[in-house]
Amino acid sequence: MTGVQTCALPISSLFPNSGTLKEEEKLIVLASKKDEDFDRVSFSYPLINLAKNVLFLTLGENKANIIKKILLDKDRSLPAFHVKARDNLLFILDKKAARFIDL
């Protein structure tokens, strides 16, 4: 399970415009965020995409626009767009996060 952050959806410490997004072989990477003076240990796309099931738990109105960009606009610039589970890619959203989704 991974979360959807307000900062353009970093997942597993994979931040937008980060070099770690281009990793194709390593399963674990060191990720850093522009305004922080420390690194984070993070799963990479190759590891995340090996999972049979991936679940995004997303809550709050401040996530609604990002969810729209991923699910409706298919915005390839967002890290969460590139998560591809082998079997099931699931999004659990509260009503506020799903505000732009027709239910």
Disulfide bonds with the S-S distance in Angstrom:
none
